[in-house]
């Protein structure tokens, strides 16, 4: 009978025939290493979305506000991170971060809106 070794630490694995790790600690450590890259990407993306949402919420206290592009940049807003896009029948394109959105106007102005 072949002795199985833990994929994380190399110790002997005792138990079920399909068991791959000697303990929960080793299983978690192994899976954390394997998933590290994708978890970092997700964490960083969520952090940027959270920051954008906070900026839009702070600047749009009335539900509809006009603001300059510079003011958004100064607050740390990143235009690459949105959650959805909505195009109206008239062709206006709103970009949303959850329920907070913006519409690009002329002269580097933006209309901030809150979805009901």
C-alpha positions in Angstrom: 0.0 0.0 0.0 1.4 3.4 -1.0 1.7 6.1 1.6 0.3 9.4 0.5 2.1 12.7 1.4 0.5 16.0 2.2 0.6 18.4 -0.8 1.6 21.3 1.5 4.1 19.9 4.0 5.0 16.4 2.8 3.9 14.7 6.0 2.0 11.3 5.9 -1.7 11.6 5.1 -4.0 9.4 7.2 -7.7 8.9 6.5 -9.8 8.7 3.4 -8.2 7.4 0.2 -8.9 10.7 -1.7 -7.5 12.9 1.1 -4.7 15.2 0.0 -3.7 17.1 3.1 -2.7 16.1 6.6 -4.6 18.9 8.3 -7.0 21.8 7.7 -4.1 24.2 8.2 -2.2 22.6 5.3 -5.2 22.5 3.1 -5.9 26.2 3.7 -2.3 27.2 3.3 -2.0 25.3 0.0 -5.3 26.8 -1.4 -4.3 30.3 -0.3 -1.0 30.0 -2.2 -2.8 28.7 -5.3 -5.5 31.5 -5.3 -3.2 34.4 -4.2 -3.1 36.1 -7.6 -6.8 36.0 -8.3 -7.6 37.1 -4.7 -5.3 40.1 -5.0 -6.9 41.2 -8.3 -10.4 40.9 -6.8 -9.4 42.7 -3.6 -7.7 45.5 -5.5 -10.7 45.9 -7.8 -13.2 46.0 -4.9 -11.0 48.6 -3.2 -11.0 50.8 -6.3 -14.8 50.4 -6.7 -15.3 51.2 -3.0 -13.2 54.4 -3.3 -15.1 55.5 -6.5 -18.4 54.9 -4.7 -17.3 56.9 -1.7 -16.2 59.8 -3.9 -19.4 59.9 -5.9 -21.5 59.7 -2.7 -19.6 62.5 -1.0 -19.9 64.8 -4.0 -23.5 64.0 -4.9 -25.4 64.8 -1.8 -28.6 66.0 -3.5 -29.1 63.1 -6.0 -28.2 65.2 -9.0 -25.0 67.4 -9.1 -22.8 69.0 -11.7 -19.0 68.7 -11.0 -15.7 69.2 -12.9 -13.5 66.4 -14.0 -10.6 68.0 -12.0 -12.7 67.7 -8.7 -13.3 64.0 -9.3 -9.6 63.4 -10.0 -8.5 65.5 -7.0 -10.7 63.2 -4.8 -9.1 60.1 -6.2 -11.8 59.0 -8.6 -10.6 56.4 -11.2 -12.7 56.4 -14.4 -11.6 52.8 -15.3 -13.6 51.2 -12.4 -17.3 51.1 -12.9 -20.0 48.4 -12.3 -22.4 49.1 -15.2 -23.2 51.3 -18.2 -26.6 52.6 -19.1 -27.4 54.2 -22.5 -30.7 56.1 -22.8 -33.0 56.2 -25.8 -31.5 59.6 -26.7 -28.0 58.2 -26.7 -26.7 59.5 -23.4 -24.3 57.1 -21.7 -24.3 56.9 -17.9 -21.6 55.1 -16.1 -22.4 53.6 -12.7 -20.6 52.5 -9.6 -23.5 50.5 -8.0 -26.3 53.1 -7.6 -24.1 56.2 -8.1 -23.6 57.3 -11.7 -22.2 60.0 -13.9 -22.8 61.4 -17.3 -20.0 63.2 -19.2 -21.1 66.7 -20.3 -19.3 69.4 -22.3 -16.2 71.3 -21.1 -15.0 68.5 -18.8 -18.1 68.7 -16.6 -20.0 65.7 -15.3 -23.5 65.3 -14.1 -23.6 63.0 -11.0 -26.8 61.1 -10.4 -28.2 58.6 -7.9 -30.3 55.7 -9.2 -33.6 55.2 -7.3 
